């Protein structure tokens, strides 16, 4: 059974689906682009909205419009990232000005491959194929130090107020912790996965389940723990090109 069908079935039934990176359709000819893609996480900016002077998260953020019927991907103008306070108790209610994705990320065919592939893994057949979707692209580097845990989700168990989401691991180095968890609506743990290899992926249906990630710390305390991830959040937004 094709991976995308398996993912759709799991998302309908369980609200989540996990796959190792080898299952994703990243062809051999994209290998040089994948190396450049991974290197993009070495030029992030510190998250300015962490509390108490924390420095455990670096990030970039971009917005794209995606049309399934044509597989068109359009880079949208940069806007602050906003979540309601009821959605994000840690940093919600604030227009967060985040460093934009680079031109080299936007033009890298690995990103467009992931955007197209991920959508096909979602049970979205009830939506017209010509409708547009907003794709929020979040690049995160979480850093765990001997003196400071790295918190991938400082807001705790939460939803992102999207329709579907994908978490792709880019790099995990000198790290203990960082377990990706899917939760029932009563916040109990429904599933738990450790993303370890390049492009290991967790899909979730945001309206069905909640999610969180446990803190990270260094395996070797003399060096920082590094956890680089790409989060793509899909929201059905048919008029995004007219409204943006």
N, C-alpha and C positions, 0 to 999 in steps of 0.2 A: 504494500500500500504506500503511495507517495507520502513523503514527509508532510506536505501541506495538508493532505486529507487527515492524517493522524493528528496533526496539531489542531485542526478544526474540531475533530471529534472530542479531543481532550478538553478543549476550551469550552465546548458546549456542556460537557458532562461535569468537569471538575473546576472550570474557570482558570486553568493553567496548563502549561505544557513545557517540558524541559527537553533540550536536545544538545548533544555534544557538537562542538564546532565542525567536526568532520561531516556532519549531516547537512550543513548549509551549502548552497550552490555557489561556492567561490572557486571558479575554474582556475586551473594552473596558470593560465596566461595573466591572471590578475595578481599573481604573487608579488611582483615588484610594486604594484600599487598598494597591496596590503601592507608591505613593509613601510611605505611612506605614510599610509593611514595610521598605523600604530605609532609612528614617530610624532604625529600631531599632538599626542598627549604630553609631549615633553615641552610644549610651549603654551601652557594654560596660564590663567590668572587666578590669584587667590580670591576665594569667595568673600566678598565684602560684608556679607550679612550673617556671618557666624557670630555667636554670642561670646561675651567675655574675652575678646581678643583671640579666639581660637583660630588656628591656621590649618586645620586638618583637611580642608577641601579646596581644590582648584577646579575651575570649570570654564566652559564656553557654552553658548546657547544659540540656536538658530531656528528659523521657522520656514517650513516648506508647505506648498500646496501640492497634493497628489491626486490625480484622476485615474482610477483603476482601468477604465475602458481604453485609454490611450497610453497609459503608464507615463504620462507627462509629469514632470517634477519641476516646480517653479519656486525659486528662492523668494521669500517674502521680505518686506522691509523689516529691519530690526526694531523690536519693541521691548520694553521692559517685561520681565517675566513676573506674572502675578498669579497668586493663589489666594483664595479667601481664607480668612483666619480660621473658619470652622474646618477647612480642609487641611491646613498646615498650621498646627499650633505653635510651631517653632519660628517660622518666618512668614506666615501668611498675613494678608492684609497690607502688604508692602509692595510697591512697584520696584522690583529688583532689577537694577541695571547691571546686566551680565555681559562680559566680553563676548563679542560675536564669533560665530564660526568663521574660519578663514576661507579665502577663495579656494585654496588648495584642497580643503575638505569638501567643499561644495562640488568641485570639479572631479574629485576622485571617484572613479567608477565603482569602487567598493561601496561607497555610501548609497549610490543609486541602486546598486544590486540589492543591498539590504532593505532599502525602503520598499522596493517592488516585491521582493520575496516575502518579507514579513507580512505585508498586507494579505498575500495569498494564504497565509497561515491562519487568518482570522475568520470566524464564522460570520461573514458580512454579506451573505447572499440576499438578505432582505433589503439591502440598500441598492438603489439604482447605480449601475456601473459608471454612468456618466457624471455622477455627483462627485464633488471635490471633498477631500479630507485635509484637515490641518495636521501636519506632522511636526511635532515639537522635537527638536534634536538637542539632547543634553549630553555634553561630554564632561565626564567627571573623573578627576583623580582624587582618591581618598588616601591620605597619608597617616599612618599610625607610627607614633614615636614612643620611646621609653617613657617620656614625660607627658604624652597626650595620646589617648586612644583616637583612632580614626572612626568617625561616625558616618557611615554611608547614608543613613536615614535618621538624622537627629530629631525629626518630628515623630519618630516611633511608628507604630502600626498605622497605616493610612491608606487613603485612596488618592489618586491624582486628578480626579474629575475629568477623565478622558473615556473613550470607548474601549480601546485596546492598547496594550503596551508591549514592548520588547526590550529586554535587557541583554546586551551582548558584552561578554567579557573581552577586553582588549589585552590586559596584562595583569598578572598577579605575581608579586615578587616579595619574598621574605615575609610572608603574611600568614598569620593564624587568625581564625575567625572569618568574618565576611560571608556568613551563611545567608542565602536568599530564602526568605520564608513567605509562604502564601497562607493567609489567615481566613478563617470563616468570619461571618459577620459578628459573631460573639467574641472575636479576636483570638480564638484558639488556633493553634498551628495546624494547618491542613496538609502542607507539604513543605519540604526543606531540601534545598540543593546547594551545593558548593560549586560555583562556577570557577573552573581551574584552568582550562585550556583556551587558546585563542578562539574567539567566536562561540564559546559555549553560551547557550541562549536559554532564557526563560521568557515565555510568553504568558500574559495574563489578561483576563477580561475584567476590566476595572470596575464595572458595575455589579459584578458577581462576587468578587473577593477583595480582600485587603492584602497589603504586602508590607514587608519590612526587610532590613538587612542587619545582621548583628555587627557590632564594632570589630575593628581590626587592630591587631597589635603586631609588633615585629617578632618573627621567629628568632632572629638574632638581634638582640637589643642594641647592638652597636650601629645598626643600619636601619633606616626607616622601612616600614611596610608600605607597599604600593599596591593599590587596587584601581586600575583604570577600567572604566566601563562607558559604553554608549547606551543611552536610553532613548528610544523612539516612541513617542506617545501619539496615538492616532485618534482624532476627534472628527466625527462626521460634521462637516461644515460646508454645505453645498454652495453658499454664496461667498466663500472666503475671498475670491479674487475681486468681487465687486465691493466687498465691505472693507477690505484691507487698505 
